[in-house]
Amino acid sequence: MSTAIFSHPDCLKHDMGAWHPESPDRLQAIEDQLILARLDGLIERRLAPLAEIPAILRNHTEGALALVRDHIPSTPGDTYPLDGDTLLCHASYDAALRAAGAALAATDAVIAGDIANAFCSIRPPGHHATPSEPMGFCLFNNVAIAARHALEAHGLERVAIVDFDVHHGNGTAESFRDDPRVLMASFFQHPFYPFSEPEPVTGTNVNIPLPARSGGDAVRQVVQEYWLPALHAFKPQMIFVSAGFDAHRDDDMGGMALVEADYAWLTRQIMTVAREHAGGRIVSCLEGGYALSALGRSVVAHLKVLAELD
C-alpha cells in the first residue's frame, strides 16, 4: 500500500488578501520542497472532491455552514470579514468544501485499505473552527469532520486526533469534549491564541500547554510522558493528525522552537501507535505553518516518514 497526497487547485483560490499569512503561497511552498526533495513522483496524488453537506453538518451547525455559504462575495477581489483575521473571498466556499472533501476522501481510502495513509495538502485550515462558528483562519473543521465520518459512516468505535500545531485546536476540543469515542492529544504554546485555558488531563483529553521557546526536548517529553501512554491505553482504530508546522523555530507566527527532525520524530511516534492499534491507518491534514521554506521542509520530513522514505 502507499501514501497519497489529497489536494485540489480550488484550495489555492481561497485568498484573504496579500497581507494575510494564510496565503495560497503555502501550498506552493510545499510543492516546491517536494520537488527539491525528489518526492514529487514517489507519492500518489489524488484530487479532493467537494464535501457533501450532510458530512459537514455532522460536526457543524446549520448556522456555521450558513455563515460561510451565505456571505461569499460575488466579485473577485472582494472579501467579507467573519472576524478580524478570517475572511471570505469569492472562492472560499468551494475551497472549504474541497479541504473537507480531501479529509473525507482520504478517510474512505485509508479505511478501505486502498492506501496506507494520507496527507491532505489543503487550505483553509480547520482546527479552530468550532461546531457553531468559523474562526482563526478556519472555516470548517476538516479533521473533526473526517473523524465524525469515520465514526458515523464507517462505524469505528474509537479514533484519536493528534494536533501538533503551535495553537490550541480549540474547535476540535469543543467538537469532542463529551464524546468518549475520541481521544485528542496535543501540545500548544500557552498563553497564546486562541487563549484556551488548560484543562485537566483525562483518558480522552491530553492537551498539554507549553511555554514559549519550548523546543524539541520539551515536546518529546510531553509525547513520552502523556501522549503515548494515553494513546496506547485508548487503542484507537484510526488516527487523525492536525499537522500544523508553525511551532517551527523559523515561524514568527508562534514562539516555539521545533525543527524538521522533531516533526519526523513526532510522525514516527504516531505511526508506531497506528501500527499497533489501528492497522497503520492515519489521515493527516495541514493546519498552520507560515514561514514558507520551513513549512515546505517540515511537510517533507512528515511525508518521508508517512511514506517510509526516510
C-alpha positions as CSV (number, residue, x, y, z in Angstrom):
1,M,0.0,0.0,0.0
2,S,1.0,3.6,-0.5
3,T,0.8,7.1,0.9
4,A,-1.3,9.5,-1.0
5,I,-1.5,13.3,-1.1
6,F,-5.0,14.7,-1.4
7,S,-5.4,18.3,-2.7
8,H,-7.2,20.4,-5.3
9,P,-6.5,23.6,-7.2
10,D,-9.5,25.2,-5.6
11,C,-7.6,25.3,-2.3
12,L,-5.3,27.9,-4.0
13,K,-8.2,30.2,-4.8
14,H,-9.1,31.0,-1.2
15,D,-7.3,34.4,-0.9
16,M,-7.8,36.6,2.1
17,G,-5.5,39.4,0.8
18,A,-1.8,39.9,0.0
19,W,-1.2,40.9,3.7
20,H,-2.6,37.7,5.1
21,P,-0.2,35.0,6.3
22,E,-2.6,32.1,5.5
23,S,-2.0,32.5,1.8
24,P,-2.1,30.3,-1.4
25,D,1.8,30.5,-1.3
26,R,1.7,28.0,1.5
27,L,0.6,25.1,-0.8
28,Q,3.1,26.2,-3.5
29,A,5.9,26.2,-0.9
30,I,5.0,22.6,-0.1
31,E,5.0,21.6,-3.8
32,D,8.4,23.3,-4.3
33,Q,10.0,21.4,-1.4
34,L,8.5,18.1,-2.6
35,I,10.2,18.7,-6.0
36,L,13.5,19.7,-4.3
37,A,13.4,16.5,-2.1
38,R,12.6,14.4,-5.2
39,L,9.4,13.1,-3.6
40,D,7.1,14.5,-6.2
41,G,7.0,11.3,-8.3
42,L,7.1,8.9,-5.4
43,I,3.9,9.7,-3.7
44,E,0.5,9.2,-5.3
45,R,-1.7,12.3,-5.9
46,R,-5.4,12.4,-5.6
47,L,-7.9,15.2,-6.3
48,A,-10.1,16.2,-3.5
49,P,-13.9,16.0,-4.1
50,L,-16.3,18.6,-2.8
51,A,-17.5,17.5,0.6
52,E,-21.2,16.7,0.8
53,I,-23.2,19.0,3.1
54,P,-24.5,16.2,5.4
55,A,-20.9,15.3,6.2
56,I,-20.2,19.0,7.1
57,L,-23.3,19.0,9.3
58,R,-22.2,16.0,11.3
59,N,-19.8,18.4,13.1
60,H,-21.2,21.9,12.3
61,T,-24.5,23.6,12.9
62,E,-26.6,24.9,10.1
63,G,-25.7,28.4,11.3
64,A,-22.0,27.7,11.0
65,L,-22.5,26.4,7.4
66,A,-24.6,29.5,6.5
67,L,-22.0,31.9,7.9
68,V,-19.7,30.7,5.1
69,R,-22.1,29.8,2.3
70,D,-24.3,32.9,2.5
71,H,-21.5,35.6,2.8
72,I,-19.4,34.7,-0.2
73,P,-18.6,37.9,-2.2
74,S,-19.8,37.7,-5.8
75,T,-16.9,39.8,-7.1
76,P,-13.3,38.5,-7.4
77,G,-11.1,40.6,-5.3
78,D,-13.7,41.5,-2.7
79,T,-13.6,40.0,0.8
80,Y,-16.1,39.6,3.6
81,P,-14.7,39.5,7.2
82,L,-16.1,36.8,9.5
83,D,-13.7,38.2,12.2
84,G,-10.6,40.3,12.2
85,D,-8.4,37.6,10.6
86,T,-10.8,35.2,8.9
87,L,-12.1,36.5,5.6
88,L,-14.1,35.1,2.7
89,C,-13.4,35.7,-1.0
90,H,-15.4,34.6,-4.0
91,A,-13.8,31.2,-4.0
92,S,-13.7,30.4,-0.2
93,Y,-16.8,28.2,0.0
94,D,-15.6,25.8,-2.7
95,A,-12.1,25.8,-1.2
96,A,-13.5,24.9,2.2
97,L,-15.6,22.2,0.7
98,R,-12.5,20.8,-1.1
99,A,-10.5,20.9,2.1
100,A,-13.1,19.0,4.0
101,G,-13.6,16.7,1.0
102,A,-10.0,15.8,0.9
103,A,-10.1,14.7,4.5
104,L,-13.3,12.7,3.9
105,A,-11.9,11.0,0.7
106,A,-8.6,10.2,2.4
107,T,-10.6,8.7,5.3
108,D,-12.6,6.5,2.9
109,A,-9.5,5.4,1.0
110,V,-7.5,4.5,4.2
111,I,-10.4,2.6,5.8
112,A,-10.9,0.7,2.5
113,G,-7.3,-0.3,2.5
114,D,-6.7,1.4,-0.8
115,I,-3.8,3.3,0.6
116,A,-1.9,3.0,3.9
117,N,-2.1,6.6,5.0
118,A,-2.7,10.1,3.6
119,F,-1.6,13.7,3.8
120,C,-4.1,16.4,2.9
121,S,-2.4,19.4,1.5
122,I,-5.3,21.7,1.9
123,R,-6.4,25.2,2.9
124,P,-8.3,26.8,4.6
125,P,-7.1,25.0,7.7
126,G,-9.7,23.8,10.2
127,H,-8.8,23.1,13.9
128,H,-10.0,26.5,15.3
129,A,-13.5,26.2,13.6
130,T,-15.9,25.3,16.4
131,P,-19.2,23.5,15.7
132,S,-21.0,26.8,15.7
133,E,-18.6,29.3,14.1
134,P,-15.5,29.8,11.9
135,M,-12.5,31.5,13.5
136,G,-8.8,31.8,13.4
137,F,-8.3,31.4,9.6
138,C,-10.5,28.3,9.7
139,L,-13.9,27.8,8.1
140,F,-14.8,24.2,8.6
141,N,-13.0,21.8,10.9
142,N,-11.6,19.3,8.4
143,V,-10.1,16.8,10.9
144,A,-13.3,16.9,13.1
145,I,-15.5,16.3,10.0
146,A,-13.3,13.4,8.9
147,A,-13.2,11.9,12.4
148,R,-17.0,12.0,12.6
149,H,-17.2,10.4,9.2
150,A,-15.0,7.5,10.4
151,L,-17.3,7.1,13.4
152,E,-20.7,7.6,11.9
153,A,-20.3,6.4,8.3
154,H,-17.8,3.7,8.8
155,G,-18.8,2.5,12.3
156,L,-15.4,2.9,14.0
157,E,-15.7,2.9,17.8
158,R,-12.5,4.8,18.8
159,V,-10.5,7.4,16.9
160,A,-7.6,9.6,18.1
161,I,-6.8,13.1,16.9
162,V,-3.2,14.3,17.4
163,D,-2.6,18.0,17.0
164,F,0.9,19.5,16.9
165,D,0.1,23.0,15.8
166,V,1.6,25.8,17.9
167,H,-2.0,27.0,18.6
168,H,-4.5,25.0,20.6
169,G,-7.1,23.2,18.4
170,N,-10.0,24.7,20.3
171,G,-12.5,23.9,17.7
172,T,-11.6,20.2,17.7
173,A,-11.5,20.1,21.5
174,E,-15.0,21.6,21.6
175,S,-16.3,19.2,19.0
176,F,-15.4,16.2,21.0
177,R,-15.3,17.3,24.6
178,D,-18.1,15.0,25.7
179,D,-17.5,12.2,23.2
180,P,-15.8,9.1,24.8
181,R,-15.1,7.7,21.3
182,V,-12.5,10.4,20.5
183,L,-9.2,11.0,22.2
184,M,-7.5,14.3,21.5
185,A,-3.8,14.7,22.2
186,S,-1.9,17.9,21.6
187,F,0.7,20.4,22.8
188,F,0.3,24.1,22.3
189,Q,2.0,27.3,23.2
190,H,0.4,28.9,26.3
191,P,-0.6,31.7,26.8
192,F,-1.3,32.3,23.2
193,Y,-4.1,32.5,20.6
194,P,-6.9,31.3,21.0
195,F,-6.2,31.8,24.7
196,S,-7.8,28.5,25.7
197,E,-7.5,27.7,29.4
198,P,-5.6,24.4,30.0
199,E,-7.9,21.6,31.1
200,P,-7.1,18.6,33.3
201,V,-5.6,15.6,31.5
202,T,-8.1,12.7,31.3
203,G,-8.3,9.5,29.3
204,T,-9.6,11.3,26.2
205,N,-8.2,14.8,26.8
206,V,-4.4,15.0,26.7
207,N,-3.9,18.7,25.6
208,I,-0.6,19.9,27.2
209,P,0.3,23.7,27.4
210,L,3.9,24.6,26.9
211,P,5.6,27.9,27.4
212,A,7.1,30.0,24.5
213,R,10.6,29.0,23.4
214,S,9.9,25.3,24.1
215,G,11.9,23.1,21.7
216,G,12.1,19.5,20.7
217,D,13.3,18.2,24.1
218,A,10.1,19.6,25.8
219,V,7.8,18.3,23.1
220,R,9.4,14.8,23.2
221,Q,9.0,14.7,27.0
222,V,5.3,15.6,26.6
223,V,4.8,12.9,24.0
224,Q,6.5,10.2,26.0
225,E,5.0,11.1,29.4
226,Y,1.5,12.0,28.3
227,W,0.6,11.2,24.7
228,L,1.9,7.7,24.2
229,P,0.5,6.1,27.5
230,A,-2.9,7.6,26.7
231,L,-2.9,6.6,23.1
232,H,-1.8,3.0,23.9
233,A,-4.5,2.7,26.6
234,F,-7.2,4.1,24.3
235,K,-6.3,1.8,21.4
236,P,-7.6,4.0,18.6
237,Q,-8.8,2.3,15.4
238,M,-7.6,5.3,13.3
239,I,-5.5,8.3,13.9
240,F,-6.2,11.8,12.5
241,V,-3.4,14.4,12.6
242,S,-3.9,18.2,12.7
243,A,-0.5,18.8,11.2
244,G,0.4,22.4,12.0
245,F,4.1,23.4,11.4
246,D,4.0,26.8,12.9
247,A,5.8,25.6,16.1
248,H,9.0,25.6,13.9
249,R,11.7,27.9,15.2
250,D,11.7,29.9,11.9
251,D,8.0,30.7,12.1
252,D,7.3,34.1,13.7
253,M,3.6,33.3,14.0
254,G,4.5,31.4,17.1
255,G,7.2,31.3,19.7
256,M,8.3,27.7,19.8
257,A,11.5,26.1,18.5
258,L,10.9,22.8,16.7
259,V,12.9,21.8,13.6
260,E,12.3,19.3,10.9
261,A,13.8,16.4,12.8
262,D,11.2,17.0,15.6
263,Y,8.3,16.7,13.1
264,A,9.8,13.5,11.7
265,W,10.2,12.1,15.3
266,L,6.6,13.0,16.1
267,T,5.4,11.3,13.0
268,R,7.3,8.1,13.9
269,Q,5.6,8.0,17.3
270,I,2.2,8.4,15.7
271,M,2.9,5.7,13.2
272,T,4.1,3.3,15.9
273,V,0.8,3.7,17.7
274,A,-1.2,3.4,14.5
275,R,0.6,0.2,13.5
276,E,0.0,-1.4,16.9
277,H,-3.7,-0.5,17.3
278,A,-5.1,0.9,14.0
279,G,-3.7,-1.2,11.2
280,G,-1.5,1.7,10.3
281,R,-4.5,4.0,9.4
282,I,-3.5,7.7,9.5
283,V,-5.0,10.7,7.8
284,S,-3.0,13.9,8.3
285,C,-4.4,17.4,7.4
286,L,-2.4,20.6,7.0
287,E,-3.2,23.2,9.6
288,G,-0.7,26.1,10.3
289,G,2.8,26.9,9.1
290,Y,3.6,30.3,7.7
291,A,7.3,30.5,7.3
292,L,7.2,29.2,3.7
293,S,10.6,27.4,3.4
294,A,10.3,25.9,7.0
295,L,6.7,24.8,6.2
296,G,7.7,23.0,3.0
297,R,10.7,21.4,4.6
298,S,8.7,20.2,7.6
299,V,6.0,18.7,5.4
300,V,8.7,16.8,3.5
301,A,10.0,15.4,6.8
302,H,6.5,14.4,7.8
303,L,5.7,12.8,4.4
304,K,9.0,10.9,4.3
305,V,8.1,9.1,7.5
306,L,4.5,8.5,6.4
307,A,5.7,7.0,3.1
308,E,8.6,5.2,4.8
309,L,11.1,7.0,2.6
310,D,13.3,8.3,5.4
